[in-house]
Structure formats: C-alpha cells, structure tokens
Amino acid sequence: MMNKAQNMKKPRLGKDQIKSLGRVIKLLLGYYPVLVPLTAICIVFSSFVSAIPALFQQNIIASIEKWYPTGDWDSAVKEILPLILILIVLYVLSIASMIVYTQLMAYITQGFLSKLRCTLFDKMQDLPIKYFDTHRHGDIMSHYTNDIDTLRQLVSGTIPAVLRSGSIIIVLLGVMIYYCGWLTLLVLLGVILMLIVSKNVGAGSAKYFIQQQKSMGKVEGYIQEMMNGQKVVKVFNHEDEAQIEFDKLNDALFEHGFRANAFANILGPIINNIGNLLYVLTAFVGGVLMLLNVPNISLSGKALEISIVIPFLNMTKQFTGNFNTVSQQVNTLVMALAGANRVFALMDEEPEADEGYVTLVNAEIDANGNVTETQKRTGKWAWKHPHKDGTLTYTLLTGDVRLTEVDFSYDGEKQVLTDVSVYAEPGQKVAFVGATGAGKTTITNLINRFYDIADGKIRYDGININKIKKADLRRSLGIVLQDTNLFTGSVIDNIRYGRLDATDEECKEAAKLSGADDFITRLPHGYNTMLTNNGSNLSQGQRQLIAIARAAVADPPVMILDEATSSIDTRTEAIVSRGMDKLMEGRTVFVIAHRLSTVMNSDVIMVLDHGKIIERGNHDKLIAEKGTYYQLYTGAFELE
C-alpha cells in the first residue's frame, strides 16, 4: 500500500531533482569552465536576435504608414534600408553564433559523457564487494547505457533548448510590455492557462517517465542475467518460464513508456491550440482597442495602432511556440534527472573503507638478519609499519595468518561464522572441508577483507589486518576461484593480469608451473591466441589452468585455492597437482575443496559445519578419530 501511495504522488522538480540538475551543471562547468559559458553566450545571443525582429517590423510599418500618403518613397527607403541592413548583420552574426554553439555543444556533450563514464567507472572500482553482491549486474550496466544516454539528451538537447526558448520568452515579454500593456496582460493570462495545463498533464507524464527509467534498468538487468545463464536455461528447458518473466518486465516497461508518451503527446497539441486561440484573441482585442481608442499602457509612449498590433501578433505566436518548447522539455528533463539520480546514487555510494597504514614493500635481509626496504624486486617482502612516535619497523612477510574467535554475519542477522579460530603457520597448507554454506569461502573472504568481521581478530604476521592497507594485503594473497573470469585479450595478457610488470618469460614459466603450457602451445596462435566472451573458446578445465597460472605469476607468499581444481578432470588434476605442489612450496596455502583427495596431504584439515569448526587435524589424525571427516572419506555420507 505504501508503494502504491508513493506512486500516486505527482513528481515535480523538487529538491532532489533541482539538486541533481545543479550537480550536472556544476560538473559541466568543472569540466569546461570556459567553453560552457561561451556556449551559453552564443545561445542567448542567437535567441536575442530571434526575438527582436518585432522592433524592426514595427518601425518599418510605421515608416510605410508615415510616407505612404505623401508618396515620398526615397525618404521611406532611407529610413527602412538601415533597419534592414542592421537586421541582416544581426542574422549573419546569429547564424555564426549558432554554428559555434552547435559545434561546441557536440564537443562538450561527448566530452562530458566520456568524463562522467570515467568518473563512474573509477567510483565503481572503489566500491566494496558487498555492493556487487547485493545489486544486479545488469542494473549496474544500465547506469552506463540507458542512464548516461538520458544525460546526453539533457546536455545536448534539453538544457540548450530551455536556455534558448527561455531567453526568447524573456526578451519577447520585455518587448511586449514596451509596446502594449493591455495585450501583454492578455498573453500572460493565456500563459497562466498553459501553466495549469502543463502542470496537470505534464505531472502525469513525468511520473511515468521516472517509472520507465526504473523499468528499463530491470529489463536490461534481466536480459544480461539470461545471457549469462543461457546454458542453464536450455539444460533445464526453462525457455518458456524465462520468456514469461521477460514478458512481465517488458510489459511493465511498455505500460510506463506508453503512458509517459501518451501524456507528453497530448500536451503539445493542447498548448499549440491554446497558442492559436491566444493569437486570434490578441488580433480581436487589439482591433477592438484601436476602434474604441482605448489609451495604450506602454513604456514606448506610443498609441495603439496597426504598426504595433501586427508585430504583437507575431510576438504572441513566437511567445507561445517557445513556451510550448519549454513545456515539452520538462518531460525530457524529468526523465533525464531520473537517470541522473541513478548515476549520482552510484557515485554517492560509500567507497570501500580503508583505514590501513601498514604497506607491503620489497625487502632485503642483510647478514645480521636486519630487514631493509628496497625498490628492486627481490622475491622477499616486508610490512612497513609506521608508529605514532614517528618510527618505522619492518616485519618480514612470512605468511603467518591467524584467525582468533571470529564471528561474522553478512546481513547482521544470520550468523555465518561463530567462534572460528584458524592458525596457519608459514609454509603450512590448511584445508577447509564441509557442506555448501558451512562458511569455507567466507573465511577466505575475511582474510582478503572483502568483508570485515563482527568480532574476534585476524592477524597477518602478527599485525591486525585492519591496520594493513587493503591493496597491499590483497597483493600479498594469490587467489584461484571456482568461477574463472578471463578477459578479452590474448592468453598471455590474461596470465599477466596476475602481475602487470611480468615479462613474457615469467608468464610462460607460470603456465608451465600450472600445467597450462601444454595446451596453450597447441592453440592456433599459442600464447597470442585471443580470448573473448570469458574464454568461451576454451574448455572449463583450460580456463581454470590459465587462472592458476595467473596466480602463479603473481608469486604471492600466501595462496587461496577455492575449489581451484573442481572443473578439471582426473587426468588434468594430476598434472595440476604436480604444478600446484611446486607453486605451494614455501607458501602458506588455504585450500577449499570437495574432493578430499586434494586435501589429504594438508598440514591441517578443518571440518566446518554451520559456521563452526567441529574437527581439526591432519588426515591421519582425523581418520583415526572416526568422526565426520572419516565418514566423508569412507563415503558414509556426502558433503552435500
């Protein structure tokens, strides 16, 4: 009921919309502090020239009335010709200014969108993982496509049109007041009627334009979701259900779009016909005032005569036409500001907080065991720890990771981890096993600080990870996920993604270490083979091997393998295992696996159940205890 009541409210340019419009203008001025004012000046000048012909028209008609009875056409030409020449010069200048502002507007618009997309993308990089876990990716994509496009219309069309028509209206109103107060009052009464119609009809279209914008985001989000899951849709014969759901979203978009444009399309003809009626009334009232010799109220001091009424009729037509233009732009403005609100909402999202001040640096160790910082890559790292007293200490990165009595919940309500303690000494291989949802991946998410714990401590080489800068923390951790993400580019570029300054030889060595070199060399162009669409031209196992090579080239002191071999067949797994053994030498490794064969040689195996560690020890110890792990290993029951 609350949503329905909210939807019934008539949207208007309230504080939020005006604030968004102000932000758009502020961004424009920030990006182009000289070009934007110059463009506005050109628009206003061309508008001024469009609005003043009535002045020349009145003087020309007055000259003809003056010299027609005498037949002195030479004197008439002498008076009229300078007016025409001035008008021609003004029109030439107006054309020049229009050319300048249209070209500047094209440059400013595309530049504004380009800079805004960059700002938006930069902002997105600073958002926490939680944001992407709680927002549909297609809806986020809609910010870059549909919402940005509404801003293009706002900047390139709506703002110039409103500025141009608004300037013309203001100039015309001044000219009309100068010539005749009575006819100006009549025009203003007509404008009040137009405003009433615009408010009532325009409010309806604005409401549906806002809803249309939201529906567009939902449709685009659903389309992307279906594209990503097309194989699943086909495997489970879910095409009809997917079509039904899409039709619901598409019908809602149609309904909102239809109603928005229906209201908008009604508004134009109504305003135009009010303008036509006002034109006739102005002619009629002007004629009556002249016949009755009603004293004219004007700043010009001239009596009401045909030389004033005729230009006034043209001004009335021009005035109502530009008012109609402004009223039509209100709908576009509301829709654009709806898109702007969505863009700014993303830009205003709280960035990932990082209070860390401990950084990771390359290190050298002298003969006395002293750790010093160096700029060259040595294969050894240290935590650079500044203290409040101004001193610096360097702690050698060994990969000692300890979780102590950690509690965690994603939503603050359902507890995911309870009193979890994990001790991973340097070089140890620690494995987590348990059913889906037991909290295995959550532990690795906390070590990476994708999420922060509710209670307890996590220490890395004795340092609270909250003190370590997140970028440096994650740089020290290599991770291979179950869901592999490959990017558009060559195979070697995808491997180099693990460390951008890695040489080709280092990338190839990493591929050999992971066991990926064998199949890569058999690709059409070897390491230069292009990958597209998340590596769809490779098998799942091959994609996983590249992901492992990517982690290997990063050469991190701590590795996290989250179901890293789940998509690899038994034969390939044997190849990978040999490479993984080499990769894990001297490193602290966290392994999450359903295949118990991959964790048997772990130093410590932890069995999780509903967020609690129920068993811990090596393989032999857990087998001897004949608990949950023993039952899993002997097949008494499955992990799932």
Secondary structure as the mmCIF struct_conf table of DSSP 4:
data_model
#
loop_
_struct_conf.conf_type_id
_struct_conf.id
_struct_conf.beg_label_comp_id
_struct_conf.beg_label_asym_id
_struct_conf.beg_label_seq_id
_struct_conf.end_label_comp_id
_struct_conf.end_label_asym_id
_struct_conf.end_label_seq_id
HELX_RH_AL_P HELX_RH_AL_P1 MET A 2 MET A 8
BEND BEND1 LYS A 9 LYS A 9
HELX_LH_PP_P HELX_LH_PP_P1 LYS A 10 PRO A 11
BEND BEND2 LEU A 13 LEU A 13
HELX_RH_AL_P HELX_RH_AL_P2 LYS A 15 TYR A 31
TURN_TY1_P TURN_TY1_P1 PRO A 33 VAL A 34
HELX_RH_AL_P HELX_RH_AL_P3 LEU A 35 ALA A 51
HELX_RH_AL_P HELX_RH_AL_P4 PRO A 53 TRP A 67
TURN_TY1_P TURN_TY1_P2 TYR A 68 GLY A 71
HELX_RH_AL_P HELX_RH_AL_P5 TRP A 73 GLN A 125
TURN_TY1_P TURN_TY1_P3 ASP A 126 ASP A 126
BEND BEND3 LEU A 127 LEU A 127
HELX_RH_AL_P HELX_RH_AL_P6 ILE A 129 THR A 134
BEND BEND4 HIS A 135 HIS A 135
HELX_RH_AL_P HELX_RH_AL_P7 HIS A 137 SER A 142
HELX_RH_PI_P HELX_RH_PI_P1 HIS A 143 ASP A 147
HELX_RH_AL_P HELX_RH_AL_P8 ILE A 148 GLN A 153
HELX_RH_PI_P HELX_RH_PI_P2 LEU A 154 THR A 158
HELX_RH_AL_P HELX_RH_AL_P9 ILE A 159 TYR A 179
HELX_RH_AL_P HELX_RH_AL_P10 GLY A 181 ASN A 228
TURN_TY1_P TURN_TY1_P4 GLY A 229 GLY A 229
HELX_RH_AL_P HELX_RH_AL_P11 GLN A 230 VAL A 235
TURN_TY1_P TURN_TY1_P5 PHE A 236 ASN A 237
HELX_RH_AL_P HELX_RH_AL_P12 GLU A 239 LEU A 291
TURN_TY1_P TURN_TY1_P6 LEU A 292 ASN A 293
HELX_LH_PP_P HELX_LH_PP_P2 VAL A 294 ASN A 296
BEND BEND5 LEU A 299 SER A 300
HELX_LH_PP_P HELX_LH_PP_P3 LYS A 302 LEU A 304
HELX_RH_AL_P HELX_RH_AL_P13 ILE A 306 MET A 347
TURN_TY1_P TURN_TY1_P7 ASP A 348 ASP A 348
BEND BEND6 GLU A 349 GLU A 349
HELX_LH_PP_P HELX_LH_PP_P4 GLU A 350 ALA A 353
STRN STRN1 VAL A 358 VAL A 358
STRN STRN2 THR A 359 ILE A 365
TURN_TY1_P TURN_TY1_P8 ALA A 367 ASN A 368
STRN STRN3 VAL A 371 GLU A 373
BEND BEND7 GLN A 375 LYS A 376
BEND BEND8 GLY A 379 GLY A 379
STRN STRN4 TRP A 381 PRO A 386
TURN_TY1_P TURN_TY1_P9 LYS A 388 ASP A 389
BEND BEND9 GLY A 390 GLY A 390
STRN STRN5 LEU A 392 LEU A 396
STRN STRN6 VAL A 401 PHE A 408
BEND BEND10 TYR A 410 LYS A 414
BEND BEND11 VAL A 416 VAL A 416
STRN STRN7 LEU A 417 ALA A 424
TURN_TY1_P TURN_TY1_P10 PRO A 426 GLY A 427
STRN STRN8 LYS A 429 GLY A 434
BEND BEND12 ALA A 435 ALA A 435
TURN_TY1_P TURN_TY1_P11 THR A 436 GLY A 437
BEND BEND13 ALA A 438 GLY A 439
HELX_RH_AL_P HELX_RH_AL_P14 LYS A 440 ILE A 447
TURN_TY1_P TURN_TY1_P12 ASN A 448 ARG A 449
BEND BEND14 PHE A 450 TYR A 451
BEND BEND15 ALA A 454 ALA A 454
STRN STRN9 ASP A 455 TYR A 460
TURN_TY1_P TURN_TY1_P13 ASP A 461 GLY A 462
STRN STRN10 ILE A 463 ASN A 464
HELX_RH_3T_P HELX_RH_3T_P1 ILE A 465 LYS A 467
STRN STRN11 ILE A 468 ILE A 468
HELX_RH_AL_P HELX_RH_AL_P15 LYS A 470 ARG A 475
TURN_TY1_P TURN_TY1_P14 SER A 476 SER A 476
STRN STRN12 LEU A 477 VAL A 480
BEND BEND16 GLN A 482 ASP A 483
BEND BEND17 THR A 488 THR A 488
STRN STRN13 GLY A 489 SER A 490
HELX_RH_AL_P HELX_RH_AL_P16 VAL A 491 ARG A 496
TURN_TY1_P TURN_TY1_P15 TYR A 497 GLY A 498
TURN_TY1_P TURN_TY1_P16 LEU A 500 ASP A 501
HELX_RH_AL_P HELX_RH_AL_P17 ASP A 504 SER A 514
TURN_TY1_P TURN_TY1_P17 GLY A 515 GLY A 515
HELX_RH_AL_P HELX_RH_AL_P18 ASP A 517 ILE A 520
TURN_TY1_P TURN_TY1_P18 THR A 521 ARG A 522
BEND BEND18 LEU A 523 LEU A 523
TURN_TY1_P TURN_TY1_P19 PRO A 524 HIS A 525
HELX_RH_3T_P HELX_RH_3T_P2 GLY A 526 ASN A 528
STRN STRN14 MET A 530 LEU A 531
TURN_TY1_P TURN_TY1_P20 ASN A 533 ASN A 537
BEND BEND19 LEU A 538 LEU A 538
HELX_RH_AL_P HELX_RH_AL_P19 GLN A 540 ALA A 554
BEND BEND20 PRO A 557 PRO A 557
STRN STRN15 VAL A 558 ASP A 562
BEND BEND21 GLU A 563 GLU A 563
TURN_TY1_P TURN_TY1_P21 ALA A 564 SER A 567
BEND BEND22 ILE A 568 ILE A 568
HELX_RH_AL_P HELX_RH_AL_P20 THR A 570 MET A 584
TURN_TY1_P TURN_TY1_P22 GLU A 585 GLY A 586
BEND BEND23 ARG A 587 ARG A 587
STRN STRN16 THR A 588 ILE A 592
BEND BEND24 HIS A 594 HIS A 594
HELX_RH_3T_P HELX_RH_3T_P3 LEU A 596 THR A 598
TURN_TY1_P TURN_TY1_P23 VAL A 599 ASN A 601
BEND BEND25 ASP A 603 ASP A 603
STRN STRN17 VAL A 604 ASP A 609
TURN_TY1_P TURN_TY1_P24 HIS A 610 GLY A 611
STRN STRN18 LYS A 612 GLY A 617
HELX_RH_AL_P HELX_RH_AL_P21 HIS A 619 GLU A 625
TURN_TY1_P TURN_TY1_P25 LYS A 626 LYS A 626
BEND BEND26 GLY A 627 GLY A 627
HELX_RH_AL_P HELX_RH_AL_P22 THR A 628 THR A 634
TURN_TY1_P TURN_TY1_P26 GLY A 635 GLY A 635
BEND BEND27 ALA A 636 PHE A 637
#
